[in-house]
Amino acid sequence: MNIDWRRNNSLTNFFLNCSSCDLESRVVIEDFLDKKLQKILGIKAEKINHAIEKGIIKFFDFKGIPTLQFRKDVGKIEAGTLIYFDNDIEIIRGFPKTRRTLMLSPTLKNHFKDKIVVEEKMNGYNVRIASIGDKIVALTRGGYMCPYTTKKAIEIMDLEEFFNDNKDLVICGEMVGTENPYVSHYYKEIGSLGFRVFDIRKKVTNDPLTIDEKYKLLEEYGLPSVRVLGTFNIDEASAKVKEIIKEIGEENREGVVIKDPDMELIPLKYTSSEAHDDEIKYAFTYPFDFGKDFFFSRVVREGFQAYEMEENEGELEQRAKRLGEAILYSMLDTIKKVSSGEIASEDMVIDVESKDEAEEFLRHLHDLGVYALLDEFMDNKATVKRIHQSTTDKINNFLNGGLY
């Protein structure tokens, strides 16, 4: 069965509006969809047809390159997967979801083999960096090329030699720092903006390099990595990770990712109590812009962690106090702000060379469905104000007597 692309309005409109889609390009794309996509990605045509019809697979023009984007998982193909129809057809797989453990002791022994490697999980946003023809692009988790991240990644790291030698690889890492426009967090060793690599993967298969292979390449090309916090035998792993997570929490850092040295087993993540509370504080600052699942999952993490850590009465009291303050004080501050006539919003500061560059980033946010505006541009610093309209509107409604 072939992919019935001819019945798909998304693809028809794409061809009509794509300035770079001449007859030759159309033939290449049609041939790829009909004969090759199913085989390369291992997806049945029925699933691809369904995904195209539902808008899960989208077509768009990326800087003159016809592009296909997977907006959600399709079979075993991850959300954020991109296919570029350049001189060569380039496939960049989405970054796979990292599962979470709530209980260290049983999970690590059940999931891993002889040893584990513990790396730091940093508080930023997930970025894949890859080469597309003669371009180096930085992709957010959903599969969007972020112009700001792309420019900054190239400034922060010397990537040209790496990709000249390794066109089939994708660098996966975390963009972190106080001038991170998505998740701002202070790291003393980072400052305003930095990048840390946590994985290197193959473009088409998404297979990760082993831990040793990864660090050998990073050292060879002088690329920065996340911190390695230790390699442990499985019998001591749970106790060691508990010690590490307490230290990380005290330093107001996020957590750890626990990996098989050969990367044959999926990694697991585990985060600190302080990180949970920071996320809850942020979410309750804009309580009507985040789903209930966001709140609930983090409270559940706190409950299981408190149980496994066997905390004494004083430690439990401190945990409960942090959690309660994160919920109540942040929401109360926003209610007071809106009641005084302000809007629920947050400022993001980015370093740019021109106002045009800042506006390009704004267009990117708008494409993601984020309501934001350029509040100020001065001395190469742009202040972008993100508006949380749902929180503003609902708080105003309740303040004026609306029913819940």
Secondary structure as a PSIPRED ss2 file (coil, helix, strand):
# PSIPRED VFORMAT (PSIPRED V4.0)

   1 M C   1.000  0.000  0.000
   2 N C   1.000  0.000  0.000
   3 I C   1.000  0.000  0.000
   4 D C   1.000  0.000  0.000
   5 W H   0.000  1.000  0.000
   6 R H   0.000  1.000  0.000
   7 R H   0.000  1.000  0.000
   8 N C   1.000  0.000  0.000
   9 N H   0.000  1.000  0.000
  10 S H   0.000  1.000  0.000
  11 L H   0.000  1.000  0.000
  12 T H   0.000  1.000  0.000
  13 N H   0.000  1.000  0.000
  14 F H   0.000  1.000  0.000
  15 F H   0.000  1.000  0.000
  16 L H   0.000  1.000  0.000
  17 N H   0.000  1.000  0.000
  18 C C   1.000  0.000  0.000
  19 S C   1.000  0.000  0.000
  20 S C   1.000  0.000  0.000
  21 C C   1.000  0.000  0.000
  22 D C   1.000  0.000  0.000
  23 L H   0.000  1.000  0.000
  24 E H   0.000  1.000  0.000
  25 S H   0.000  1.000  0.000
  26 R H   0.000  1.000  0.000
  27 V H   0.000  1.000  0.000
  28 V H   0.000  1.000  0.000
  29 I H   0.000  1.000  0.000
  30 E H   0.000  1.000  0.000
  31 D H   0.000  1.000  0.000
  32 F H   0.000  1.000  0.000
  33 L H   0.000  1.000  0.000
  34 D H   0.000  1.000  0.000
  35 K H   0.000  1.000  0.000
  36 K H   0.000  1.000  0.000
  37 L H   0.000  1.000  0.000
  38 Q H   0.000  1.000  0.000
  39 K H   0.000  1.000  0.000
  40 I H   0.000  1.000  0.000
  41 L H   0.000  1.000  0.000
  42 G C   1.000  0.000  0.000
  43 I C   1.000  0.000  0.000
  44 K C   1.000  0.000  0.000
  45 A H   0.000  1.000  0.000
  46 E H   0.000  1.000  0.000
  47 K H   0.000  1.000  0.000
  48 I H   0.000  1.000  0.000
  49 N H   0.000  1.000  0.000
  50 H H   0.000  1.000  0.000
  51 A H   0.000  1.000  0.000
  52 I H   0.000  1.000  0.000
  53 E H   0.000  1.000  0.000
  54 K C   1.000  0.000  0.000
  55 G C   1.000  0.000  0.000
  56 I C   1.000  0.000  0.000
  57 I E   0.000  0.000  1.000
  58 K E   0.000  0.000  1.000
  59 F E   0.000  0.000  1.000
  60 F E   0.000  0.000  1.000
  61 D E   0.000  0.000  1.000
  62 F E   0.000  0.000  1.000
  63 K C   1.000  0.000  0.000
  64 G C   1.000  0.000  0.000
  65 I E   0.000  0.000  1.000
  66 P E   0.000  0.000  1.000
  67 T E   0.000  0.000  1.000
  68 L E   0.000  0.000  1.000
  69 Q E   0.000  0.000  1.000
  70 F E   0.000  0.000  1.000
  71 R C   1.000  0.000  0.000
  72 K C   1.000  0.000  0.000
  73 D C   1.000  0.000  0.000
  74 V E   0.000  0.000  1.000
  75 G C   1.000  0.000  0.000
  76 K C   1.000  0.000  0.000
  77 I E   0.000  0.000  1.000
  78 E C   1.000  0.000  0.000
  79 A C   1.000  0.000  0.000
  80 G C   1.000  0.000  0.000
  81 T C   1.000  0.000  0.000
  82 L E   0.000  0.000  1.000
  83 I E   0.000  0.000  1.000
  84 Y E   0.000  0.000  1.000
  85 F E   0.000  0.000  1.000
  86 D C   1.000  0.000  0.000
  87 N C   1.000  0.000  0.000
  88 D C   1.000  0.000  0.000
  89 I E   0.000  0.000  1.000
  90 E E   0.000  0.000  1.000
  91 I E   0.000  0.000  1.000
  92 I E   0.000  0.000  1.000
  93 R C   1.000  0.000  0.000
  94 G C   1.000  0.000  0.000
  95 F C   1.000  0.000  0.000
  96 P C   1.000  0.000  0.000
  97 K C   1.000  0.000  0.000
  98 T C   1.000  0.000  0.000
  99 R E   0.000  0.000  1.000
 100 R E   0.000  0.000  1.000
 101 T C   1.000  0.000  0.000
 102 L C   1.000  0.000  0.000
 103 M C   1.000  0.000  0.000
 104 L H   0.000  1.000  0.000
 105 S H   0.000  1.000  0.000
 106 P H   0.000  1.000  0.000
 107 T H   0.000  1.000  0.000
 108 L H   0.000  1.000  0.000
 109 K H   0.000  1.000  0.000
 110 N H   0.000  1.000  0.000
 111 H H   0.000  1.000  0.000
 112 F C   1.000  0.000  0.000
 113 K C   1.000  0.000  0.000
 114 D C   1.000  0.000  0.000
 115 K E   0.000  0.000  1.000
 116 I E   0.000  0.000  1.000
 117 V E   0.000  0.000  1.000
 118 V E   0.000  0.000  1.000
 119 E E   0.000  0.000  1.000
 120 E E   0.000  0.000  1.000
 121 K E   0.000  0.000  1.000
 122 M C   1.000  0.000  0.000
 123 N C   1.000  0.000  0.000
 124 G C   1.000  0.000  0.000
 125 Y E   0.000  0.000  1.000
 126 N E   0.000  0.000  1.000
 127 V E   0.000  0.000  1.000
 128 R E   0.000  0.000  1.000
 129 I E   0.000  0.000  1.000
 130 A E   0.000  0.000  1.000
 131 S E   0.000  0.000  1.000
 132 I E   0.000  0.000  1.000
 133 G C   1.000  0.000  0.000
 134 D C   1.000  0.000  0.000
 135 K E   0.000  0.000  1.000
 136 I E   0.000  0.000  1.000
 137 V E   0.000  0.000  1.000
 138 A E   0.000  0.000  1.000
 139 L E   0.000  0.000  1.000
 140 T E   0.000  0.000  1.000
 141 R C   1.000  0.000  0.000
 142 G C   1.000  0.000  0.000
 143 G C   1.000  0.000  0.000
 144 Y C   1.000  0.000  0.000
 145 M E   0.000  0.000  1.000
 146 C C   1.000  0.000  0.000
 147 P H   0.000  1.000  0.000
 148 Y H   0.000  1.000  0.000
 149 T H   0.000  1.000  0.000
 150 T H   0.000  1.000  0.000
 151 K H   0.000  1.000  0.000
 152 K H   0.000  1.000  0.000
 153 A H   0.000  1.000  0.000
 154 I H   0.000  1.000  0.000
 155 E H   0.000  1.000  0.000
 156 I H   0.000  1.000  0.000
 157 M C   1.000  0.000  0.000
 158 D C   1.000  0.000  0.000
 159 L C   1.000  0.000  0.000
 160 E H   0.000  1.000  0.000
 161 E H   0.000  1.000  0.000
 162 F H   0.000  1.000  0.000
 163 F H   0.000  1.000  0.000
 164 N H   0.000  1.000  0.000
 165 D H   0.000  1.000  0.000
 166 N C   1.000  0.000  0.000
 167 K C   1.000  0.000  0.000
 168 D C   1.000  0.000  0.000
 169 L E   0.000  0.000  1.000
 170 V E   0.000  0.000  1.000
 171 I E   0.000  0.000  1.000
 172 C E   0.000  0.000  1.000
 173 G E   0.000  0.000  1.000
 174 E E   0.000  0.000  1.000
 175 M E   0.000  0.000  1.000
 176 V E   0.000  0.000  1.000
 177 G C   1.000  0.000  0.000
 178 T C   1.000  0.000  0.000
 179 E C   1.000  0.000  0.000
 180 N C   1.000  0.000  0.000
 181 P C   1.000  0.000  0.000
 182 Y C   1.000  0.000  0.000
 183 V C   1.000  0.000  0.000
 184 S C   1.000  0.000  0.000
 185 H C   1.000  0.000  0.000
 186 Y C   1.000  0.000  0.000
 187 Y C   1.000  0.000  0.000
 188 K C   1.000  0.000  0.000
 189 E C   1.000  0.000  0.000
 190 I C   1.000  0.000  0.000
 191 G C   1.000  0.000  0.000
 192 S C   1.000  0.000  0.000
 193 L C   1.000  0.000  0.000
 194 G E   0.000  0.000  1.000
 195 F E   0.000  0.000  1.000
 196 R E   0.000  0.000  1.000
 197 V E   0.000  0.000  1.000
 198 F E   0.000  0.000  1.000
 199 D E   0.000  0.000  1.000
 200 I E   0.000  0.000  1.000
 201 R E   0.000  0.000  1.000
 202 K E   0.000  0.000  1.000
 203 K C   1.000  0.000  0.000
 204 V C   1.000  0.000  0.000
 205 T C   1.000  0.000  0.000
 206 N C   1.000  0.000  0.000
 207 D C   1.000  0.000  0.000
 208 P E   0.000  0.000  1.000
 209 L C   1.000  0.000  0.000
 210 T C   1.000  0.000  0.000
 211 I H   0.000  1.000  0.000
 212 D H   0.000  1.000  0.000
 213 E H   0.000  1.000  0.000
 214 K H   0.000  1.000  0.000
 215 Y H   0.000  1.000  0.000
 216 K H   0.000  1.000  0.000
 217 L H   0.000  1.000  0.000
 218 L H   0.000  1.000  0.000
 219 E H   0.000  1.000  0.000
 220 E H   0.000  1.000  0.000
 221 Y H   0.000  1.000  0.000
 222 G C   1.000  0.000  0.000
 223 L C   1.000  0.000  0.000
 224 P C   1.000  0.000  0.000
 225 S E   0.000  0.000  1.000
 226 V C   1.000  0.000  0.000
 227 R C   1.000  0.000  0.000
 228 V E   0.000  0.000  1.000
 229 L E   0.000  0.000  1.000
 230 G E   0.000  0.000  1.000
 231 T E   0.000  0.000  1.000
 232 F E   0.000  0.000  1.000
 233 N E   0.000  0.000  1.000
 234 I H   0.000  1.000  0.000
 235 D H   0.000  1.000  0.000
 236 E H   0.000  1.000  0.000
 237 A H   0.000  1.000  0.000
 238 S H   0.000  1.000  0.000
 239 A H   0.000  1.000  0.000
 240 K H   0.000  1.000  0.000
 241 V H   0.000  1.000  0.000
 242 K H   0.000  1.000  0.000
 243 E H   0.000  1.000  0.000
 244 I H   0.000  1.000  0.000
 245 I H   0.000  1.000  0.000
 246 K H   0.000  1.000  0.000
 247 E H   0.000  1.000  0.000
 248 I H   0.000  1.000  0.000
 249 G H   0.000  1.000  0.000
 250 E H   0.000  1.000  0.000
 251 E C   1.000  0.000  0.000
 252 N C   1.000  0.000  0.000
 253 R C   1.000  0.000  0.000
 254 E C   1.000  0.000  0.000
 255 G E   0.000  0.000  1.000
 256 V E   0.000  0.000  1.000
 257 V E   0.000  0.000  1.000
 258 I E   0.000  0.000  1.000
 259 K E   0.000  0.000  1.000
 260 D C   1.000  0.000  0.000
 261 P C   1.000  0.000  0.000
 262 D C   1.000  0.000  0.000
 263 M C   1.000  0.000  0.000
 264 E C   1.000  0.000  0.000
 265 L C   1.000  0.000  0.000
 266 I C   1.000  0.000  0.000
 267 P C   1.000  0.000  0.000
 268 L E   0.000  0.000  1.000
 269 K E   0.000  0.000  1.000
 270 Y E   0.000  0.000  1.000
 271 T E   0.000  0.000  1.000
 272 S C   1.000  0.000  0.000
 273 S H   0.000  1.000  0.000
 274 E H   0.000  1.000  0.000
 275 A H   0.000  1.000  0.000
 276 H H   0.000  1.000  0.000
 277 D H   0.000  1.000  0.000
 278 D H   0.000  1.000  0.000
 279 E H   0.000  1.000  0.000
 280 I H   0.000  1.000  0.000
 281 K H   0.000  1.000  0.000
 282 Y H   0.000  1.000  0.000
 283 A H   0.000  1.000  0.000
 284 F H   0.000  1.000  0.000
 285 T H   0.000  1.000  0.000
 286 Y C   1.000  0.000  0.000
 287 P C   1.000  0.000  0.000
 288 F C   1.000  0.000  0.000
 289 D C   1.000  0.000  0.000
 290 F C   1.000  0.000  0.000
 291 G C   1.000  0.000  0.000
 292 K H   0.000  1.000  0.000
 293 D H   0.000  1.000  0.000
 294 F H   0.000  1.000  0.000
 295 F H   0.000  1.000  0.000
 296 F H   0.000  1.000  0.000
 297 S H   0.000  1.000  0.000
 298 R H   0.000  1.000  0.000
 299 V H   0.000  1.000  0.000
 300 V H   0.000  1.000  0.000
 301 R H   0.000  1.000  0.000
 302 E H   0.000  1.000  0.000
 303 G H   0.000  1.000  0.000
 304 F H   0.000  1.000  0.000
 305 Q H   0.000  1.000  0.000
 306 A H   0.000  1.000  0.000
 307 Y H   0.000  1.000  0.000
 308 E H   0.000  1.000  0.000
 309 M H   0.000  1.000  0.000
 310 E C   1.000  0.000  0.000
 311 E C   1.000  0.000  0.000
 312 N C   1.000  0.000  0.000
 313 E H   0.000  1.000  0.000
 314 G H   0.000  1.000  0.000
 315 E H   0.000  1.000  0.000
 316 L H   0.000  1.000  0.000
 317 E H   0.000  1.000  0.000
 318 Q H   0.000  1.000  0.000
 319 R H   0.000  1.000  0.000
 320 A H   0.000  1.000  0.000
 321 K H   0.000  1.000  0.000
 322 R H   0.000  1.000  0.000
 323 L H   0.000  1.000  0.000
 324 G H   0.000  1.000  0.000
 325 E H   0.000  1.000  0.000
 326 A H   0.000  1.000  0.000
 327 I H   0.000  1.000  0.000
 328 L H   0.000  1.000  0.000
 329 Y H   0.000  1.000  0.000
 330 S H   0.000  1.000  0.000
 331 M H   0.000  1.000  0.000
 332 L H   0.000  1.000  0.000
 333 D H   0.000  1.000  0.000
 334 T H   0.000  1.000  0.000
 335 I H   0.000  1.000  0.000
 336 K H   0.000  1.000  0.000
 337 K H   0.000  1.000  0.000
 338 V H   0.000  1.000  0.000
 339 S H   0.000  1.000  0.000
 340 S C   1.000  0.000  0.000
 341 G C   1.000  0.000  0.000
 342 E C   1.000  0.000  0.000
 343 I C   1.000  0.000  0.000
 344 A C   1.000  0.000  0.000
 345 S E   0.000  0.000  1.000
 346 E E   0.000  0.000  1.000
 347 D E   0.000  0.000  1.000
 348 M E   0.000  0.000  1.000
 349 V E   0.000  0.000  1.000
 350 I E   0.000  0.000  1.000
 351 D E   0.000  0.000  1.000
 352 V C   1.000  0.000  0.000
 353 E C   1.000  0.000  0.000
 354 S C   1.000  0.000  0.000
 355 K H   0.000  1.000  0.000
 356 D H   0.000  1.000  0.000
 357 E H   0.000  1.000  0.000
 358 A H   0.000  1.000  0.000
 359 E H   0.000  1.000  0.000
 360 E H   0.000  1.000  0.000
 361 F H   0.000  1.000  0.000
 362 L H   0.000  1.000  0.000
 363 R H   0.000  1.000  0.000
 364 H H   0.000  1.000  0.000
 365 L H   0.000  1.000  0.000
 366 H H   0.000  1.000  0.000
 367 D H   0.000  1.000  0.000
 368 L C   1.000  0.000  0.000
 369 G C   1.000  0.000  0.000
 370 V C   1.000  0.000  0.000
 371 Y C   1.000  0.000  0.000
 372 A E   0.000  0.000  1.000
 373 L E   0.000  0.000  1.000
 374 L E   0.000  0.000  1.000
 375 D E   0.000  0.000  1.000
 376 E E   0.000  0.000  1.000
 377 F E   0.000  0.000  1.000
 378 M E   0.000  0.000  1.000
 379 D C   1.000  0.000  0.000
 380 N C   1.000  0.000  0.000
 381 K E   0.000  0.000  1.000
 382 A E   0.000  0.000  1.000
 383 T E   0.000  0.000  1.000
 384 V E   0.000  0.000  1.000
 385 K E   0.000  0.000  1.000
 386 R E   0.000  0.000  1.000
 387 I E   0.000  0.000  1.000
 388 H C   1.000  0.000  0.000
 389 Q H   0.000  1.000  0.000
 390 S H   0.000  1.000  0.000
 391 T H   0.000  1.000  0.000
 392 T H   0.000  1.000  0.000
 393 D H   0.000  1.000  0.000
 394 K H   0.000  1.000  0.000
 395 I H   0.000  1.000  0.000
 396 N H   0.000  1.000  0.000
 397 N H   0.000  1.000  0.000
 398 F H   0.000  1.000  0.000
 399 L H   0.000  1.000  0.000
 400 N C   1.000  0.000  0.000
 401 G C   1.000  0.000  0.000
 402 G C   1.000  0.000  0.000
 403 L C   1.000  0.000  0.000
 404 Y C   1.000  0.000  0.000
